[in-house]
Amino acid sequence: MLYSQRGSPGSRRLLISFVLLTAWEAGSGQLHYSVPEEAKHGTFVGRIAQDLGLELAELVPRLFRVASKDRGDLLEVNLQNGILFVNSRIDREELCGRSAECSIHLEVIVDRPLQVFHVEVEVRDINDNPPRFSRPEQRLLILESRMPDSRFPVEGASDMDIGANAALSYKLNPNEYFDLDLKRNEEETNVLELVLKKPLDREETQEHRLLLMAMDGGKPELTGTAQLLIDVLDANDNAPKFDKSIYNVRLLENTPNKTLVIKLNASDADEGINKEILYFFSNLVLDDVKSKFTIDSTSGEIKVKGGLDYEDRKLYEINIDAVDRSTFPLAGHCKVIVKLVDVNDNVPEMAITSLFLPIKEDAPLGTVIALISVFDRDSGANGQVTCSLTPQVPFKLVSTFKNYYSLVLDSTLDRETIANYHVVVTARDGGSPSLWATASVSVEVADVNDNAPAFAQPEYTVFVKENNPPGAHIFTVSAMDADAQENALVSYSLVERRVGERLLSSYVSVHAESGKVFALQPLDHEELELLQFQVSARDAGVPSLGSNVTLQVFVLDENDNAPALLGPQGGGGTIELLSRSVGSGHVVAKVRAVDADSGYNAWLSYELQPAAGAARSPFRVGLYTGEISTTRVLDEADTPRQRLLVLVKDHGEPALTATATFLVSLVENSQTPKVSSRVLVGTSGSDSKLMDVNVYLIIAICAVSSLLVLTLLLYTALRCSATPTEGTCGPGKPVLVCSSAVGTWSYSQQRRQRVGSGEGPPKTDLMAFSPSLPQGPSSTENVSFVILL
């Protein structure tokens, strides 16, 4: 509170405005107020919220609070009106002693955003302490022979106040013998002496009683009194004399015991025993001074007795009496002023107040983490303290006020890299050698959801056999999240879409917690060869983060489809007419069959079943072509009606079969029809035409096959160059390469079928054979390529 005891209300308001303006312009957001000590509870100090530029409505939401290194209950803020007021009794002398400056340092803290303001409240001294004498009664021994203007030191009073309130003056009750003299020496200390105005007469008055009164300069004035008892002695003419009335000595505070401070030497003009001098501490010397120093009564040497501490007391005044050995001794007086010199014997002290822990890893730069105050009891350079941090930490110290620092964020944090910092603050003074102290702050970094779940690879290929049981576990996806707690809790789900006319969720499901993928129904290779879908992994953070992984589920073929005959080859059979004059190798008919499976399961072979009890048949069937041809020239011994039973078998495990029946009627040349719907070649002339057609057909097939192989090579090279990290051929559609006794062939999805990814046009299948068949006795089988479009 800005306070004045005098003046009109107008001048008081002017003074308040001037001091507030001065306080606000002090810089760094610091406010200065003042309040008299002993102010009553509730005394107005200042409108702190208004002076800091804060709205009253935001004090509570922004967690307005006041922190103080000193006693925190002296001042308080009313959050309803933003007024700083006196909360409890403030005693300046208890708070600051006799220091010329006395202030209460407050730190005002508000959040959202975090701001720190420094407020200094000066405690003004009032005249609440009267002058006090250390002893209520002082006794002086004065020889009656002492001349007028002789001086006798008297202990003065002390006042706990400062300034004018501690400016003391003295007066003595009216008397005819003594007067007072107060003067200030070069050390700025008061010397109070009793001055003899006229000679004393012991026979007339043996004792004088005087009242010494001390008055301070406060308004109102306070006083203290002490009784002076003066005993008049009848003896000696000359008192011992020192060459100086005041001796000044400078001494290091850590001076060891028995160190010589000063050697005093007084002289006495008398002779004999009256010239022998003894040295004593005066009655004015207090006990605490006697506990620090000793004096040799014979030599006058003053030595150190107890430990000296500059921080406890900076100056000692020692009154010395030099007394001769007369029956009626006379005394000479001097004062030894011992000034202690500070040495750097106190380490700095630190107090750390944590404010914002743990700190989020996305906290902005400049966020205040802790407040640090330092203090050193030494003075001068020995008491000047600087603070520093351990290197390579993302924090820095910002000096906010004298001996006050803020620990603030200096660079970005990443909890996934470092989750906790052990910050060591070092406070070092300016002494030589310097002393230091350390304090540590454990700064925990709180997690924020800044990492999405991550899969080990962006795409997985899964192979599942068809006809799986419903609910079969086909794969497990797993994603890792570098965050912590709920931010790292991952759940899985399908990225829903349509597969043809059905939803993806009707085919597969994923367990939300374990990431296990289940097939909800049996998969059919013939219906769906590839099911491509995405699984999403999301964490439980707010907001949540997620990522997707692609699964390519290839449905592997099982041999669950028997070969199917094309045309009327099964059942009752097909009737073929054949002339008996045909030669060996003549093609009679061709068995046509397909298998809905793939690969080996769809690779068909043909066998001619021998008739029970019949002779060796003149026919044979191509193992992989299905062509029925003659093995020799027909003769009369052959029955006119031949029933041929052809077994069509795939290469699955176990193999599935189908049977085709052909009825061949042998006729003479004159009975052979000109046209047959089943016989491919009837005469030798047509054999020549068939040969030409076969040549053209082989050339065309070779050309198409070469073009197809070139296309596949180019496609493979492009895929490998686009994804060099995935291996030689990349993560494309698998190609099954098979080898058998009849040659090598490759297969790629033998039917025209749209795969489960739902992307792109239907794919064309290819089966290429390079058989090495055993040749018949009179026929040569050429290499055949069958392209199914």
For each residue, the residues with C-beta under 8 A, 3 or more apart:
1: 33 34 35 36 39 43 44 45 46 86
2: 15 16 19 20 33 34 46
3: 34 35 36 124
4: 7 11 12 15
5: 219
6:
7: 4 11 12 15
8: 11 12
9: 12 13
10: 13 14
11: 4 7 8 14 15
12: 4 7 8 9 15 16
13: 9 10 16 17
14: 10 11 17 18
15: 2 4 7 11 12 18 19
16: 2 12 13 19 20
17: 13 14 20 21
18: 14 15 21 22
19: 2 15 16 22 23 32 34
20: 2 16 17 23 24 46 51
21: 17 18 24 25
22: 18 19 25 26 32
23: 19 20 26 30 31 32 33 51
24: 20 21 31 51
25: 21 22
26: 22 23 30 31 32
27: 30
28: 118 400 401
29: 52 117 118
30: 23 26 27 117 118 119 120 401
31: 23 24 26 46 48 51 52 117 118 119 120
32: 19 22 23 26 119 120 121 122
33: 1 2 23 45 46 48 84 119 120 121 122
34: 1 2 3 19 121 122 123 124
35: 1 3 39 43 45 86 90 121 122 123 124
36: 1 3 39 123 124 125 126
37: 90 91 92 93 123 124 125 126 128
38: 89 90 91 126 128
39: 1 35 36 43 86 90
40: 43 86
41: 86 87 88 89
42: 85 86
43: 1 35 39 40 85 86
44: 1 83 85
45: 1 33 35 48 75 83 84 85 86 121
46: 1 2 20 31 33 51 83 84
47: 50 51 81 82 83 84
48: 31 33 45 51 52 77 82 83 84 108 119
49: 52 54 55 56 59 64 77 81 82 83
50: 47 53 54 82
51: 20 23 24 31 46 47 48
52: 29 31 48 49 108 117
53: 50
54: 49 50 58 59 62 64 82 110
55: 49 58 59
56: 49 59 80 81 82
57: 61
58: 54 55 61 62 64 110
59: 49 54 55 56 62 64 79 82 110
60: 63 64 79
61: 57 58 112
62: 54 58 59 110 111 112
63: 60 109 110 111 112
64: 49 54 58 59 60 77 79 108 109 110
65: 108 109 110
66: 72 75 76 77 106 107 108 109 119
67: 72 106 107 109 353 371
68: 71 72 74 75 104 105 106 107
69: 105 351 373
70: 74 95 104 105
71: 68 74 95
72: 66 67 68
73: 76 87 88
74: 68 70 71 86 87 88 90 104
75: 45 66 68 84 85 86 87 104 106 121
76: 66 73 84 85 87
77: 48 49 64 66 82 83 84 85
78: 81 82 83 85
79: 59 60 64 82
80: 56
81: 47 49 56 78
82: 47 48 49 50 54 56 59 77 78 79
83: 44 45 46 47 48 49 77 78
84: 33 45 46 47 48 75 76 77 119 121
85: 42 43 44 45 75 76 77 78
86: 1 35 39 40 41 42 43 45 74 75 90
87: 41 73 74 75 76
88: 41 73 74
89: 38 41
90: 35 37 38 39 74 86 95 104 123
91: 37 38 94 95
92: 37 95 96 102 123 124 125 126
93: 37 96 97 98 129 160 161
94: 91
95: 70 71 90 91 92 102 104 123
96: 92 93 99 101 102 123
97: 93
98: 93 160 162 166
99: 96 102 162
100: 162 163
101: 96 122
102: 92 95 96 99 122 123 125
103: 120 121 122 123
104: 68 70 74 75 90 95 120 121 123
105: 68 69 70 118 119 120 401 404
106: 66 67 68 75 118 119 120 121
107: 66 67 68 116 117 118 119 371 404
108: 48 52 64 65 66 116 117 118 119
109: 63 64 65 66 67 114 115 116 117 355
110: 54 58 59 62 63 64 65 114 115
111: 62 63 114
112: 61 62 63
113:
114: 109 110 111 355 356 367 368
115: 109 110
116: 107 108 109 368 371 400 406
117: 29 30 31 52 107 108 109
118: 28 29 30 31 105 106 107 108 400 401 404
119: 30 31 32 33 48 66 84 105 106 107 108
120: 30 31 32 33 103 104 105 106
121: 32 33 34 35 45 75 84 103 104 106
122: 32 33 34 35 101 102 103
123: 34 35 36 37 90 92 95 96 102 103 104
124: 3 34 35 36 37 92
125: 36 37 92 102 161 162 163 165
126: 36 37 38 92 161 165 218
127: 161 165 216 218 219 220 221 222
128: 37 38 161
129: 93 132 159 160 161 165 222
130: 159 216 222 223 224
131: 157 158 159 168 214 215 216 222 223 224
132: 129 157 158 159 160 224
133: 136 138 155 156 157 212 214 224 225 226
134: 155 158 286
135: 138 155 226
136: 133 226 227
137: 226 227 228 229
138: 133 135 154 155 212 226 227 228 229 283 284
139: 229 230 231 283
140: 152 154 194 228 229 230 231
141: 231 233 331
142: 146 150 152 196 200 230 231 232 233
143: 146 232 233 234 235 236 239 328 330
144: 199 200 201 202 232 233 234
145: 199 234 235 236 237
146: 142 143 150 196 199 200 239
147: 150 196 199
148: 196 197 198 199
149: 195 196
150: 142 146 147 195 196
151: 181 193 194 195 196
152: 140 142 193 194 196 333
153: 191 192 193 194 282 284 319 333 335
154: 138 140 180 192 193 194 212 228 284
155: 133 134 135 138 192 226 284
156: 133 168 170 182 190 192 214
157: 131 132 133 168 170 214 224 226
158: 131 132 134
159: 129 130 131 132 165 166 168 216
160: 93 98 129 132 166
161: 93 125 126 127 128 129 165 166 216 218
162: 98 99 100 125 165 166
163: 100 125 166 167
164: 167 216 217 218
165: 125 126 127 129 159 161 162 216 217 218
166: 98 159 160 161 162 163 216 217
167: 163 164 216 217
168: 131 156 157 159 190 214 215 216 217
169: 182 214 215 217
170: 156 157 180 182 192 212 213 214 215
171: 180 213 215
172: 175 178 179 180 210 211 212 213 228
173: 210 211 213
174:
175: 172 178 208 210
176: 197 198
177: 196 197 198 200 208
178: 172 175 194 195 196 197 208 210 230
179: 172 194 195 197
180: 154 170 171 172 192 193 194 195 212
181: 151 192 193 194 195
182: 156 169 170 190 191 192 193
183: 190 191 193
184: 188 189 190 191
185: 188 189 191 246
186: 248
187: 246 248 315 337 339
188: 184 185
189: 184 185 315 317 337
190: 156 168 182 183 184
191: 153 182 183 184 185 246 335
192: 153 154 155 156 170 180 181 182
193: 151 152 153 154 180 181 182 183
194: 140 151 152 153 154 178 179 180 181 228 230
195: 149 150 151 178 179 180 181
196: 142 146 147 148 149 150 151 152 177 178 199 200
197: 148 176 177 178 179
198: 148 176 177
199: 144 145 146 147 148 196
200: 142 144 146 177 196 205 232
201: 144 204 205 232
202: 144 205 206 232 233 234
203:
204: 201
205: 200 201 202 208 232
206: 202 231 232
207: 229 230 231 232
208: 175 177 178 205 228 229 230 232
209: 227 228 229 230
210: 172 173 175 178 227 228 230
211: 172 173 225 226 227 228
212: 133 138 154 170 172 180 225 226 227 228
213: 170 171 172 173 223 224 225
214: 131 133 156 157 168 169 170 223 224 225 226
215: 131 168 169 170 171 221 222 223
216: 127 130 131 159 161 164 165 166 167 168 221 222 223
217: 164 165 166 167 168 169 221
218: 126 127 161 164 165 221 222
219: 5 127
220: 127
221: 127 215 216 217 218
222: 127 129 130 131 215 216 218
223: 130 131 213 214 215 216
224: 130 131 132 133 157 213 214
225: 133 211 212 213 214
226: 133 135 136 137 138 155 157 211 212 214
227: 136 137 138 209 210 211 212
228: 137 138 140 154 172 194 208 209 210 211 212
229: 137 138 139 140 207 208 209
230: 139 140 142 178 194 207 208 209 210
231: 139 140 141 142 206 207
232: 142 143 144 200 201 202 205 206 207 208
233: 141 142 143 144 202 328
234: 143 144 145 202 328
235: 143 145 326 327 328 329 330
236: 143 145 239 270 274 324 326 328 329 330
237: 145 270 330
238: 268 269 270 274 330
239: 143 146 236 268 324 330 331 332
240: 266 267 268 277 322 323 324 330 331 332
241: 266 267 268 322 332
242: 245 264 265 266 320 322 332 333 334
243: 265 267
244: 247 334
245: 242 333 334 335
246: 185 187 191 334 335 336 337
247: 244 262 264 334 335 336 337
248: 186 187 337 339
249: 261 262 336 337 338 339
250: 338 339 340 341
251: 255 259 261 304 308 338 339 340 341
252: 255 340 341 343
253: 308 309 310 311 340 341 342 343 345
254: 308 343 345
255: 251 252 259 304 308
256: 259 304
257: 303 304 305 306 307
258: 303 304 305
259: 251 255 256 303 304
260: 263 301 302 303
261: 249 251 293 302 303 304 336 338
262: 247 249 301 302 336
263: 260 299 300 301 302
264: 242 247 279 300 301 302 320 322 334 336
265: 242 243 300
266: 240 241 242 277 279 300 322 332 334
267: 240 241 243 277
268: 238 239 240 241 274 275 276 277 322 324 330 332
269: 238 275
270: 236 237 238 274 275 324 326
271: 274 275
272: 275 276
273: 276 324 325 326
274: 236 238 268 270 271 324 325 326 330
275: 268 269 270 271 272 324
276: 268 272 273 324 325
277: 240 266 267 268 300 322 323 324 325 332
278: 297 298 322 323 324 325
279: 264 266 295 296 297 298 299 300 320 321 322 323
280: 295 297 320 321 323
281: 285 289 290 295 318 319 320 321
282: 153 285 319 320 321 333
283: 138 139
284: 138 153 154 155 319
285: 281 282 289 290 318 319
286: 134 289 290
287: 290 291
288: 291 292
289: 281 285 286 292 293 316 317 318
290: 281 285 286 287 293 294
291: 287 288 305 306
292: 288 289 304 305 306 307 308 316
293: 261 289 290 302 303 304 305 306 316 318 338
294: 290 302 303 305
295: 279 280 281 300 301 302 303 320
296: 279 299 300 301 302 303
297: 278 279 280
298: 278 279
299: 263 279 296
300: 263 264 265 266 277 279 295 296 322
301: 260 262 263 264 295 296
302: 260 261 262 263 264 293 294 295 296 318 320 336
303: 257 258 259 260 261 293 294 295 296
304: 251 255 256 257 258 259 261 292 293 308
305: 257 258 291 292 293 294
306: 257 291 292 293
307: 257 292
308: 251 253 254 255 292 304 340
309: 253 312 313 340
310: 253 313 314 340 341 342 343 378 379
311: 253 346 377 378
312: 309
313: 309 310 316 340
314: 310 339 340
315: 187 189 337 338 339 340
316: 289 292 293 313 337 338 340
317: 189 289 335 336 337 338
318: 281 285 289 293 302 335 336 337 338
319: 153 281 282 284 285 333 334 335
320: 242 264 279 280 281 282 295 302 333 334 335 336
321: 279 280 281 282 331 332 333
322: 240 241 242 264 266 268 277 278 279 300 331 332 333 334
323: 240 277 278 279 280 329 330 331 332
324: 236 239 240 268 270 273 274 275 276 277 278 329 330 331
325: 273 274 276 277 278 329
326: 235 236 270 273 274 329 330
327: 235
328: 143 233 234 235 236
329: 235 236 323 324 325 326
330: 143 235 236 237 238 239 240 268 274 323 324 326
331: 141 239 240 321 322 323 324
332: 239 240 241 242 266 268 277 321 322 323
333: 152 153 242 245 282 319 320 321 322
334: 242 244 245 246 247 264 266 319 320 322
335: 153 191 245 246 247 317 318 319 320
336: 246 247 249 261 262 264 302 317 318 320
337: 187 189 246 247 248 249 315 316 317 318
338: 249 250 251 261 293 315 316 317 318
339: 187 248 249 250 251 314 315
340: 250 251 252 253 308 309 310 313 314 315 316
341: 250 251 252 253 310
342: 253 310 378 379 380 382
343: 252 253 254 310 378 382 431
344: 378 382 429 431 432 433 434 435
345: 253 254 378
346: 311 376 377 378 382 435
347: 376 429 435 436 437
348: 374 375 376 385 427 428 429 435 436 437
349: 374 375 376 377 427 437
350: 372 373 374 375 425 427 437 439
351: 69 372 373 374 375
352: 370 371 372 425 439 441
353: 67 370 371 372 373
354: 357 369 370 441
355: 109 114 368 369 370 371
356: 114 359 363 367 368 369 370
357: 354 369 370 443 444
358: 443 444 445 446
359: 356 363 367 369 409 413 443 444 445 446
360: 363 413 445 446 448
361: 413 414 415 445 446 447 448 450
362: 413 448 450
363: 356 359 360 367 409 413
364: 367 409
365: 409 410 411 412
366: 408 409
367: 114 356 359 363 364 408 409
368: 114 116 355 356 371 406 407 408
369: 354 355 356 357 359 395 407 408 409 441 443
370: 352 353 354 355 356 357 406 407 441
371: 67 107 116 352 353 355 368 404 405 406 407
372: 350 351 352 353 387 397 404 405 406 407 425 439
373: 69 350 351 353 403 404 405
374: 348 349 350 351 385 387 403 404 405 427
375: 348 349 350 351 385 403
376: 346 347 348 349 382 383 384 385 429
377: 311 346 349 383
378: 310 311 342 343 344 345 346 382 383 429 431
379: 310 342 382 383
380: 342 383 384
381: 384 429 430 431 432
382: 342 343 344 346 376 378 379 429 430 431
383: 376 377 378 379 380 429 430
384: 376 380 381 429 430
385: 348 374 375 376 403 427 428 429 430
386: 427 428 430
387: 372 374 397 405 425 426 427 428
388: 397 425 426 428
389: 393 395 396 397 407 423 424 425 426
390: 393 422 423 424 426
391:
392:
393: 389 390 421 423
394: 409 410 411 412 413 421
395: 369 389 407 408 409 410 421 423 443
396: 389 407 408 410
397: 372 387 388 389 405 406 407 408 425
398: 405 406 408
399: 404 405
400: 28 116 118 404 405 406
401: 28 30 105 118 404
402:
403: 373 374 375 385
404: 105 107 118 371 372 373 374 399 400 401
405: 371 372 373 374 387 397 398 399 400
406: 116 368 370 371 372 397 398 400
407: 368 369 370 371 372 389 395 396 397 423 425 441
408: 366 367 368 369 395 396 397 398
409: 359 363 364 365 366 367 369 394 395 413
410: 365 394 395 396
411: 365 394
412: 365 394
413: 359 360 361 362 363 394 409 418 445
414: 361 417 418 445
415: 361 418 419 445 446 447 448 483 484
416: 419 451 482 483
417: 414
418: 413 414 415 421 445
419: 415 416 444 445 484
420: 442 443 444 445
421: 393 394 395 418 442 443 445
422: 390 440 441 442 443
423: 389 390 393 395 407 440 441 442 443
424: 389 390 438 439 440
425: 350 352 372 387 388 389 397 407 438 439 440 441
426: 387 388 389 390 436 437 438
427: 348 349 350 374 385 386 387 436 437 438 439
428: 348 385 386 387 388 434 435 436
429: 344 347 348 376 378 381 382 383 384 385 434 435 436
430: 381 382 383 384 385 386 434
431: 343 344 378 381 382 434 435
432: 344 381
433: 344
434: 344 428 429 430 431
435: 344 346 347 348 428 429 431
436: 347 348 426 427 428 429
437: 347 348 349 350 426 427
438: 424 425 426 427
439: 350 352 372 424 425 427
440: 422 423 424 425
441: 352 354 369 370 407 422 423 425
442: 420 421 422 423
443: 357 358 359 369 395 420 421 422 423
444: 357 358 359 419 420
445: 358 359 360 361 413 414 415 418 419 420 421
446: 358 359 360 361 415
447: 361 415 483 484 485 487
448: 360 361 362 415 483 487 541
449: 483 487 539 541 542 543 544 545
450: 361 362 483 545
451: 416 454 481 482 483 487 545
452: 481 539 545 546 547
453: 479 480 481 490 537 538 539 545 546 547
454: 451 479 480 481 482 547
455: 458 477 478 479 537 547 549
456: 478 480
457: 460 549
458: 455 549 550
459: 549 550 551 552 731
460: 457 475 477 549 550 551 552
461: 552 554 731 734
462: 474 475 517 551 552 553 554
463: 553 554 556
464: 468 472 474 519 523 553 554 555 556
465: 468 555 556 558
466: 522 523 524 525 526 555 556 557 558 560
467: 522 523 524 558 560
468: 464 465 472 474 519 522 523
469: 472 522
470: 519 520 521 522
471: 518 519 520
472: 464 468 469 518 519
473: 476 516 517 518
474: 462 464 468 508 517 518 519 553
475: 460 462 516 517 551 553
476: 473 514 515 516 517
477: 455 460 492 510 515 517 535 537 549 551
478: 455 456 515
479: 453 454 455 490 492 515 537 547 549
480: 453 454 456 490
481: 451 452 453 454 487 488 489 490 539
482: 416 451 454 488
483: 415 416 447 448 449 450 451 487 488 539 541
484: 415 419 447 487 488
485: 447 488 489
486: 489 539 540 541
487: 447 448 449 451 481 483 484 539 540 541
488: 481 482 483 484 485 539
489: 481 485 486 539 540
490: 453 479 480 481 515 537 538 539
491: 512 513 537 538 539 540
492: 477 479 510 511 512 513 514 515 535 536 537
493: 510 512 535 536 538
494: 504 505 508 509 510 533 534 535 536
495: 504 533 534 535 536 548
496: 503 504 505
497: 503 504 533 758
498: 501 502 503 504 758
499: 502 503 504 507 528 531 533 756 758
500: 754 758
501: 498
502: 498 499 506 507
503: 496 497 498 499 506
504: 494 495 496 497 498 499 507 508 533
505: 494 496 508 509 520
506: 502 503 520 521
507: 499 502 504 519 520 521 523 528 531 756
508: 474 494 504 505 517 518 519 520 531 533 553
509: 494 505 517 518 520
510: 477 492 493 494 515 516 517 518 535
511: 492 514 515 516 517 518
512: 491 492 493
513: 491 492
514: 476 492 511
515: 476 477 478 479 490 492 510 511 535 537
516: 473 475 476 510 511
517: 462 473 474 475 476 477 508 509 510 511 535 551
518: 471 472 473 474 508 509 510 511
519: 464 468 470 471 472 474 507 508 522 523
520: 470 471 505 506 507 508 509
521: 470 506 507
522: 466 467 468 469 470 519
523: 464 466 467 468 507 519 527 528 531 553 555
524: 466 467 527 528 555
525: 466 528 529 555 556 557 558 597 598
526: 466 557 561 596 597 751 753
527: 523 524
528: 499 507 523 524 525 531 555 755 756
529: 525 554 555 598 749 753 755 756
530: 552 553 554 555 733 755 756 757
531: 499 507 508 523 528 552 553 555 755 756 757
532: 550 551 552 553 755 756 757 758 759
533: 494 495 497 499 504 508 550 551 553 756
534: 494 495 548 549 550 551
535: 477 492 493 494 495 510 515 517 548 549 551
536: 492 493 494 495 546 547 548
537: 453 455 477 479 490 491 492 515 546 547 548 549
538: 453 490 491 493 544 545 546
539: 449 452 453 481 483 486 487 488 489 490 491 544 545 546
540: 486 487 489 491 544
541: 448 449 483 486 487 544 545
542: 449
543: 449
544: 449 538 539 540 541
545: 449 450 451 452 453 538 539 541
546: 452 453 536 537 538 539
547: 452 453 454 455 479 536 537
548: 495 534 535 536 537
549: 455 457 458 459 460 477 479 534 535 537
550: 458 459 460 532 533 534
551: 459 460 462 475 477 517 532 533 534 535
552: 459 460 461 462 530 531 532 731 757
553: 462 463 464 474 475 508 523 530 531 532 533 756
554: 461 462 463 464 529 530 734
555: 464 465 466 523 524 525 528 529 530 531
556: 463 464 465 466 525
557: 466 525 526 597 598 599 601 602
558: 465 466 467 525 597 601 652
559: 597 601 650 652 653 654 655 656
560: 466 467 597
561: 526 564 595 596 597 601 656
562: 595 650 656 657 658
563: 593 594 595 604 648 649 650 656 657 658
564: 561 593 594 595 596 658
565: 569 570 591 592 593 648 658 660
566: 569 592 593 594
567: 574 592
568: 571 572 574
569: 565 566 573 574 591 592 593 660 661 662
570: 565 573 658 659 660 661
571: 568 661
572: 568 661
573: 569 570 643 660 661 662 663
574: 567 568 569 589 661 662 663 678
575: 663 664 665 678
576: 588 589 662 663 664 665 676 678 679
577: 664 665 667 672 673 676 679
578: 582 586 588 634 664 665 666 667 679
579: 582 666 667 668 669 672 682
580: 634 635 636 638 666 667 668 669
581: 634 669
582: 578 579 586 630 633 634
583: 586 630 633 778
584: 630 631 632 633 776 777 778 779
585: 629 630 776 778 779
586: 578 582 583 629 630 681
587: 590 627 628 629 679 680 681
588: 576 578 619 628 629 630 662 664 679
589: 574 576 627 628 662 664 678 679 680
590: 587 625 626 627 628 680
591: 565 569 606 621 626 627 628 646 648 660 662
592: 565 566 567 569 626
593: 563 564 565 566 569 604 626 648 658 660
594: 563 564 566 602 604
595: 561 562 563 564 601 602 603 604 650 656
596: 526 561 564 602 751
597: 525 526 557 558 559 560 561 601 602 650 652
598: 525 529 557 601 602 747 749 750 751
599: 557 602 603 736 738 747 750
600: 603 650 651 652 738
601: 557 558 559 561 595 597 598 650 651 652
602: 557 594 595 596 597 598 599 650 747 750 767
603: 595 599 600 650 651 738 745 767
604: 563 593 594 595 624 626 648 649 650
605: 623 624 648 649 650 651
606: 591 621 622 623 624 625 626 646 647 648 649
607: 621 623 646 647 649
608: 617 619 620 621 628 644 645 646 647
609: 645 646 647 659
610: 614 617
611: 614 617 643 645
612:
613:
614: 610 611 617
615:
616:
617: 608 610 611 614 620 631 642 644
618: 630 631 632 634 638 642
619: 588 608 628 629 630 631 642 644 664
620: 608 617 628 629 630 631 776
621: 591 606 607 608 626 627 628 629 644 646
622: 606 625 626 627 628 629 773 781
623: 605 606 607 742 771 773
624: 604 605 606 742 769 771 773 784
625: 590 606 622 781 784
626: 590 591 592 593 604 606 621 622 646 648
627: 587 589 590 591 621 622
628: 587 588 589 590 591 608 619 620 621 622 644 646 662
629: 585 586 587 588 619 620 621 622 779
630: 582 583 584 585 586 588 618 619 620 633 634
631: 584 617 618 619 620 776 777 778
632: 584 618 777 778
633: 582 583 584 630
634: 578 580 581 582 618 630 638 666
635: 580 638
636: 580
637:
638: 580 618 634 635 642 666
639: 642 666
640: 665 666 667
641: 663 664 665 666
642: 617 618 619 638 639 663 664 665 666
643: 573 611 661 662 663 664
644: 608 617 619 621 628 661 662 663 664
645: 608 609 611 659 660 661
646: 591 606 607 608 609 621 626 628 659 660 661 662
647: 606 607 608 609 657 658 659
648: 563 565 591 593 604 605 606 626 657 658 659 660
649: 563 604 605 606 607 655 656 657
650: 559 562 563 595 597 600 601 602 603 604 605 655 656 657
651: 600 601 603 605 655 740
652: 558 559 597 600 601 655 656
653: 559
654: 559
655: 559 649 650 651 652
656: 559 561 562 563 595 649 650 652
657: 562 563 647 648 649 650
658: 562 563 564 565 570 593 647 648
659: 570 609 645 646 647 648
660: 565 569 570 573 591 593 645 646 648
661: 569 570 571 572 573 574 643 644 645 646
662: 569 573 574 576 588 589 591 628 643 644 646
663: 573 574 575 576 641 642 643 644
664: 575 576 577 578 588 589 619 641 642 643 644
665: 575 576 577 578 640 641 642
666: 578 579 580 634 638 639 640 641 642
667: 577 578 579 580 640 671 672
668: 579 580 671 672
669: 579 580 581 672
670:
671: 667 668
672: 577 579 667 668 669 682
673: 577 676
674: 682
675:
676: 576 577 673 679 682
677:
678: 574 575 576 589
679: 576 577 578 587 588 589 676 682
680: 587 589 590 690
681: 586 587 686 687 690
682: 579 672 674 676 679 686
683: 686 687
684: 687 688
685: 688 689
686: 681 682 683 689 690
687: 681 683 684 690 691
688: 684 685 691 692
689: 685 686 692 693
690: 680 681 686 687 693 694
691: 687 688 694 695
692: 688 689 695 696
693: 689 690 696 697
694: 690 691 697 698 782
695: 691 692 698 699
696: 692 693 699 700
697: 693 694 700 701
698: 694 695 701 702 782
699: 695 696 702 703
700: 696 697 703 704
701: 697 698 704 705 785 787
702: 698 699 705 706 785
703: 699 700 706 707
704: 700 701 707 708 787
705: 701 702 708 709 768 785 787
706: 702 703 709 710
707: 703 704 710 711
708: 704 705 711 712 766
709: 705 706 712 713
710: 706 707 713 714
711: 707 708 714 715
712: 708 709 715 716
713: 709 710 716 717
714: 710 711 717 718
715: 711 712 718 719
716: 712 713 719 720 729
717: 713 714 720 721
718: 714 715 721 722
719: 715 716 722 723 729 730 732
720: 716 717 723 724 728 729 730
721: 717 718 724
722: 718 719 730
723: 719 720 726 730 731
724: 720 721
725:
726: 723 730 731
727: 730 731
728: 720
729: 716 719 720 732 735
730: 719 720 722 723 726 727
731: 459 461 552 723 726 727
732: 719 729
733: 530 748 749
734: 461 554
735: 729 746 747 748
736: 599 746 747 748
737: 744 746
738: 599 600 603 744 745 746 747
739: 743 744
740: 651 743 744
741: 772
742: 623 624 769 771 772 773
743: 739 740 769 770 771 772
744: 737 738 739 740 770
745: 603 738 767 768 769 770
746: 735 736 737 738 766 768
747: 598 599 602 735 736 738 750 765 766 767
748: 733 735 736 763 765 766
749: 529 598 733 753 763 765
750: 598 599 602 747 765 767 788
751: 526 596 598 765
752: 762 763 764 765
753: 526 529 749 762 763
754: 500 758 761 762 763
755: 528 529 530 531 532 758 763
756: 499 507 528 529 530 531 532 533 553
757: 530 531 532 552 760
758: 497 498 499 500 532 754 755
759: 532
760: 757 763
761: 754
762: 752 753 754
763: 748 749 752 753 754 755 760
764: 752 789
765: 747 748 749 750 751 752 788
766: 708 746 747 748 787 788
767: 602 603 745 747 750 786 787 788
768: 705 745 746 785
769: 624 742 743 745 784 785 786
770: 743 744 745 783
771: 623 624 742 743 781 783 784
772: 741 742 743
773: 622 623 624 742 781
774:
775: 779 780 781
776: 584 585 620 631 779 781
777: 584 631 632
778: 583 584 585 631 632
779: 584 585 629 775 776
780: 775
781: 622 625 771 773 775 776 784
782: 694 698
783: 770 771
784: 624 625 769 771 781
785: 701 702 705 768 769
786: 767 769
787: 701 704 705 766 767
788: 750 765 766 767
789: 764
